[in-house]
């Protein structure tokens, strides 16, 4: 159920990065439909996923119209999700942290949607040209086309770098506050944006061209950047304990949620997917105290913390599949 709500907001899943995994086995189609209410305003969102021979296509409609970018959805359905697997944002590779930034950017500032979409399109076009080279040196015409895409890639990358860096700078103090509250200590928390290249991007692209030709995709740029997470000078990904990593992952989500609330003066929808079963009673109580106001959907296979008083309960075991 929470995955369906998340899909309405992002057209993706928080469980898998493979779109076809969102469709039931031996089926060709999946649909999600939702009605949202903002005071007197009603918004209908419809998502259809269709399994093809090579890939899965997605079709999203907002009040019957195709949204231009994700910011259209973010305007009406900003959300924060907590899952037991959410600790992967600390443990796993940079892609997890970049996805976190991308989703949060449009929730915090609706105007960033156009930049994110443009970057994705330019990167896709440059990669398509690199794949067409099939490892061979480009012809004169291909070099001219590559120059055009390199120029546009650098322009939009600078904008992506600017909005991402600003977002991380805003997040950093909030992450520190929430981590120290959850862990009940005053350990230093470092959160900073890390570029994947040095010097000018255009020079880095030229230096990497031979490698890009061989691999068939762009190996330099914001699509390879990361967020450094540090606890008392230690790399949280490799040197923090499981409890520290989990607290830091929760702090990142809480910080993002709070930043959206501050910047847009609204409370995002909160999704809690069996989170409390992974926490000891002390951390569960602290998380419960830190949870922001607003509508919250909770799934659990174990009893809820004593301090949580839900407005409604649904026993899913009584529902047909």
N, C-alpha and C positions, 0 to 999 in steps of 0.2 A: 504493500500500500504506500509506504513512504517512497519507494523507488518510483512509483507512478506519479506521485506529487512532484518529486525532484525532476522527473522527465518533462513534466509540463512547464517547468521553469527553465530548463536548460537543453531539452531534447536529448539528453544523455543520461547515463546511469551512474550512481556513485558506487556501484558494485563491479562494473566492468567497463573497459574502454572500447570493447568490440560491440558495434551496434547490433549485429545479428544475434548476440547473446540475450538481447532484450525480447526476442520473439520466442514463443514456446516451441519446443522441439517438434518437428514434423508439421509445423504451421508456416504459412507464407506471410502472415499479416498480424500486426499487433496495433491496438488502438488505445489511446488514453484521452478521456474527455473530462474537462473540469470547468466549474463555474466559480468565479471569484467575485467577491463583493467588497467594494470600498465605499462605505456609507451608502448612498443611493445608487451608486454606479455598479452595474453588473458586467462582467467580462467573461466571455466564453473562449476557452482555449481547447483546441483539438489537435492531437498529434497522431500521425499514422506512420508506421514503419513497415516497409515492404521488402521482403527478402528477394534478391535477384540472383542471377547465376554467379555474378562476380562480387557484388556488394549489396549493401542494404541502403535503401533510400528513405529519407525522412521528409514528411510534409507536415508543417505546422501552420495552423490558422489561428489568428486572434480576431474574434468577432467576424469570422468569415474571410479575413484578409491575411495574406502572407506578410509576416513581420519583416521589415528591412534588415534588422539585426537583433541581437539578444537584448539590447537596451529596451526594446519595446516590451519584452516580457519582464525585464527587471523593474520597469516602472510600476507594474501591477503585482508582481510576485517575487520580491527579493526574499531569499531564504538562507538559512544556515542549517547544515546537517552535521550531526554527531553520530558516528558509528564506531563499533569496536575496531574496524579496519582503519579508522581515521588517523591512527598513530602512524600510518604509512607516510603521512606528509612529512614526518621527521625521519623515519627509518629508510624509506626508499629513495629512488633517484630524483633528479631535478624535475622530471615531468610532473610529478605529483604537486610540487610547489608552484610550478608555472601555471598549472590548471587552477590551483587555488587563487592565484593572483588574477587570472583572466576572469573567472567568475565573480570575484569580489570587485574588480574594477568597475564593471557595468552596474553592479548593485550600488556602489558608492557614488558613481558619477555617470549618469546616463549618456553624457556626451562622448564618452570614451568608446562606445560601441562601434562607431564609424571607423575609428582608428584601428581597432582590433580586427574588424572585418577586412579593411583594406590591407593590413599586414598579411593576413592569412591568404588573401587572393594573390598578392604580389609574390609571396613565398611559394605558393603553388605554381605560379607561372614560371618562376625561375627554376624550380625543381623539374618541371616538365621539359624545359629546354635542356637542362643538364642530362636528363634521362635520354633525350633524343640523340645526344652525342654518342651514346653507347661506348663511352670510354675513349673515344677518339678526340683529337684536337679539333676545335671549332673552325669552320670555314670563315672567310672574311664576312659573309653575310650573317653567320651565326654569332661572330664576335660583335658585330654592330648591334644585333638584337640583345645579346647578353649585356652589353654596355647600357642599353636602355633600361633593362630590368635591374641591373646593379645600381644605377642612379636612383631609380624609384625605390628600390629596396633600402638603400641608405637613408633616403628622406623619411620614409615611414618608420624605419627602425629607430631613428632619433626620437620620434614622437612616442613610440612604444617605450623606449628607455626612459624618457622623461616622466610619463604617467606612472610607470611601474616604480621608479625610484621614489617619486613623491608618495605613492601609496605605502611603500615599505617604511619610509621615514615617519609617516603618520601612525603606522601600526606598531612600530618598535616600542614606544613607551607603554602602550596599552597591553602588549604581550607581556612585558615585564611585570606590570601591576597584577594581571590575572594569574600569571605563573606563581608569583610570590604569595598570592592569596590561596591558590590551590595547594601549593606545596608547603605553605606556612614556614617559609624561610626567606632570607633576603639575598639569595644567590644572584650574581650578575647574569643578566640575560642579554645576549647580543643577537640582533636581527638586522642584517644588512643585505643589500642587493649586490650580486656578483655578476659582472659582465663576463662573457666567454671569450673576449678578445681584448687585445691591447692596441693602443694607437688609434689611427682612424679606421673606420669600418671599411671604407673603399680599398685601402691598402691591404687590410686583412682578407678581403674577398679575393683580391688579385693573388695574394700569397697562397691562398687555399684552392685556387682554381684547378690545379692538376688533381688534387685529392677529390674535389667536387666532381670533376669529370669522371673519375674512376668509380666513385660511389653513386653518382647519379642523383645527388641531392646536396643542398647547401649545408656545409659543416660549420659555418660561422654566422653568428647573428643572434638576435634576441631569443630565437627558438631553441638556443642551447644554454641560455642563462640560468641562474640559480639564485636561491636565497640562502645565505649562510646563517645557521642557527647555532649559537654558542652558549654554553653554560659554564660560568666561571673559567672562561678561556678554553674550554674543551669543546671539540666538535660534537654536537649533540647527536648526530647521526651515528657516529662510530664509538663514542666514549661515554655516553650517558646511560644510566640504568633504564630498565623498562618503565619503572615508575616515573622517572624524570621525563622520559620521552612521551609518555601518555599525558602527563601534566602539561608539557609544552604543546602537544598537539591540541589539547582542549583550550589552552590559553590562546593559541592562534585563531581558533574558531570563535571564541568569545570576543577576542579583540576585533575581528572582522565584523561580527554582529554589532558590536558597540560603535564601530566607526560608521557603519551604515546608518545607525540610529542618530548619531551626532550630525552627520552631513545632510541627511534627508528628513530628519525629524519624524521618522516613522519606525515601527517595530517590525522587522522582517519575520516571516514565518519560521518557526523553529522545529526541526525534525530531530528526534532522539531515538535512534535505532538500537535498542537493547544495550544502551551505554552503561547503565548502572550495574549490570551483571559483571562487567569487567573491572569495576572499581571496588576498593575496600570501603567499608562503611564510613571511614573518616573522610575520604575523598568524595564519596557520594554525597555526604552532607554538605561539604564545601561547595561542590558543583551546584547542588540544589539552591544554596544561598546566593550563588553568583548568576544563576540563570536570569536572563532579562525578562521583562514583561512582554506580553503579547501572546498571540495564539501559538500553542505548542501541540505537536502530535508526537506521542510516545508509543513505542512498541517495547514489549518486554516478555520474556519467558519466565521471569521470576517476580516475586513480589516487589512492588514499587517502594521506594524509600518512605518511611513513615511521615516525612514532612510534605509529601506530594499529595494533593487533594484534587484529583481529576474531575472535570465537569461531566464527563461521560466516559463509559467504558464499553468496548466492543470485544466480545469473545470470538476470535477468529476461528477457533476450533468448531464453532457451531455453524460456520458459513460454508457453503459448497465451494469447491475450487473452480 
